[in-house]
Amino acid sequence: MRRDVPDRLRQFAKAMRSDATRAENMLWQAVRRSQLEGFKFKRQVPIDGYILDFVCFEARLIVEVDGAQHAESTRDAKRDAYFSQQGFRTVRVWNHEVTTNLEGVCLTILAELKNSGE
């Protein structure tokens, strides 16, 4: 899925990769290099004016690691609906969940990945 991305958004995504939260770094270490049963993830991917925390294009799965500022966010709901129309599913996990239960978060993501073909 190669799309024209404005330089401003591309640079912002690059900066976000360099300045990731602790939870994002922890999850990246768990899913990078196809460690989650061979599924390949990319992180901080700019698509259609949004930057996705993690995406597995093969399974059309987006994983967002959220802090408290995302609680009941109408912008996030709009974004999720947009990507749903594009054929993606979105899993949202809390920073605290990742830092205290990384294995459980990975199992949840893996279950979603395995359900992608059904």
C-alpha positions as CSV (number, residue, x, y, z in Angstrom):
1,M,0.0,0.0,0.0
2,R,2.2,2.8,-1.3
3,R,0.7,6.2,-1.3
4,D,1.9,9.7,-1.7
5,V,2.6,11.1,1.7
6,P,3.2,14.8,2.3
7,D,6.8,15.5,3.5
8,R,5.5,17.2,6.6
9,L,3.6,14.0,7.6
10,R,6.4,11.7,6.7
11,Q,8.8,13.8,8.8
12,F,6.4,13.8,11.7
13,A,6.1,10.0,11.6
14,K,9.8,9.7,11.6
15,A,10.1,11.9,14.6
16,M,7.4,9.8,16.4
17,R,9.5,6.7,15.8
18,S,12.4,8.4,17.4
19,D,10.4,9.7,20.4
20,A,8.1,6.7,21.0
21,T,6.4,6.2,24.4
22,R,7.7,3.5,26.7
23,A,4.6,1.4,25.9
24,E,5.1,1.8,22.1
25,N,8.8,0.8,22.5
26,M,7.8,-2.3,24.5
27,L,5.2,-3.4,22.0
28,W,7.6,-2.7,19.1
29,Q,10.2,-5.0,20.6
30,A,7.5,-7.7,20.9
31,V,6.2,-7.5,17.3
32,R,9.1,-6.4,15.2
33,R,11.0,-8.7,12.8
34,S,7.8,-10.8,12.4
35,Q,8.2,-12.2,15.9
36,L,4.4,-12.6,16.4
37,E,4.0,-15.9,14.5
38,G,5.5,-14.5,11.3
39,F,3.2,-11.4,11.0
40,K,5.1,-8.4,9.8
41,F,4.4,-5.0,11.5
42,K,5.4,-1.5,10.6
43,R,5.3,1.3,13.1
44,Q,4.4,5.0,12.8
45,V,3.1,4.6,9.3
46,P,1.6,7.7,7.6
47,I,-1.5,6.9,5.6
48,D,-4.2,9.2,4.3
49,G,-3.5,12.1,6.7
50,Y,-3.1,9.8,9.8
51,I,-0.2,8.2,11.4
52,L,-0.8,4.6,12.5
53,D,1.1,3.4,15.6
54,F,1.4,-0.2,14.2
55,V,0.0,-1.9,11.2
56,C,0.1,-5.3,9.7
57,F,-0.9,-4.9,6.1
58,E,-1.1,-8.7,5.5
59,A,-3.9,-9.0,8.1
60,R,-5.2,-5.4,7.5
61,L,-4.8,-4.8,11.3
62,I,-4.0,-1.5,13.0
63,V,-2.9,-1.5,16.6
64,E,-3.1,1.8,18.5
65,V,-1.4,2.3,21.8
66,D,-3.3,5.0,23.6
67,G,-2.9,7.2,26.6
68,A,-5.6,8.9,28.7
69,Q,-5.9,11.7,26.1
70,H,-7.7,9.2,23.8
71,A,-10.5,8.2,26.2
72,E,-13.8,8.7,24.5
73,S,-12.1,10.5,21.6
74,T,-14.5,11.3,18.8
75,R,-11.5,11.9,16.5
76,D,-10.4,8.3,17.1
77,A,-13.9,7.0,16.4
78,K,-13.9,8.9,13.1
79,R,-10.4,7.6,12.2
80,D,-11.4,4.0,13.1
81,A,-14.5,4.2,11.0
82,Y,-12.5,5.6,8.0
83,F,-10.0,2.7,8.2
84,S,-12.8,0.2,8.6
85,Q,-14.2,1.4,5.3
86,Q,-10.8,0.8,3.8
87,G,-10.9,-2.8,5.1
88,F,-8.8,-2.5,8.2
89,R,-9.7,-3.5,11.8
90,T,-8.3,-1.5,14.7
91,V,-7.3,-2.8,18.1
92,R,-6.8,-0.1,20.7
93,V,-4.7,-0.9,23.8
94,W,-3.9,1.4,26.8
95,N,-0.3,2.3,27.6
96,H,-0.7,0.9,31.1
97,E,-2.0,-2.4,29.6
98,V,1.1,-2.7,27.5
99,T,3.5,-1.9,30.3
100,T,1.9,-4.2,32.9
101,N,0.6,-7.1,30.7
102,L,2.6,-7.2,27.5
103,E,2.1,-10.9,27.0
104,G,-1.7,-10.5,27.3
105,V,-1.7,-7.6,24.8
106,C,0.3,-9.7,22.4
107,L,-2.1,-12.6,22.8
108,T,-5.0,-10.3,22.0
109,I,-3.2,-9.0,18.9
110,L,-2.4,-12.5,17.8
111,A,-6.0,-13.6,18.2
112,E,-7.0,-10.6,15.9
113,L,-4.3,-11.5,13.4
114,K,-5.5,-15.1,13.2
115,N,-9.1,-14.0,12.8
116,S,-8.2,-11.8,9.8
117,G,-8.8,-14.6,7.2
118,E,-12.3,-15.5,8.5
